[in-house]
Amino acid sequence: MNLIILKTDLTTKKKVKLIAPTLDQHPSINRWNVDTQDIDKVLRIEALSPLSEQKVLGLLQQAGVRAETLPD
């Protein structure tokens, strides 16, 4: 399993619903969720096969979402 954790600008459930089709239909993504209560609006993705952060960042950018890697 591959885990990707990103900081986003997804502040509301309405914005999260806008990206749901993109993430739900991706063949490598098993599960995902967004913590809109967290200061960083964290998106967590569990992928069954290797999936790069860059690929996910590109998908989110196409959907109009700003995201970045969380610093360690």
Secondary structure, DSSP 8 states (H G I E B T S, - for coil): -EEEEEEE---SHHHHHHHHHHHHT-TTEEEEEEETTSTT-EEEEEESS---HHHHHHHHHHTT--EEE---
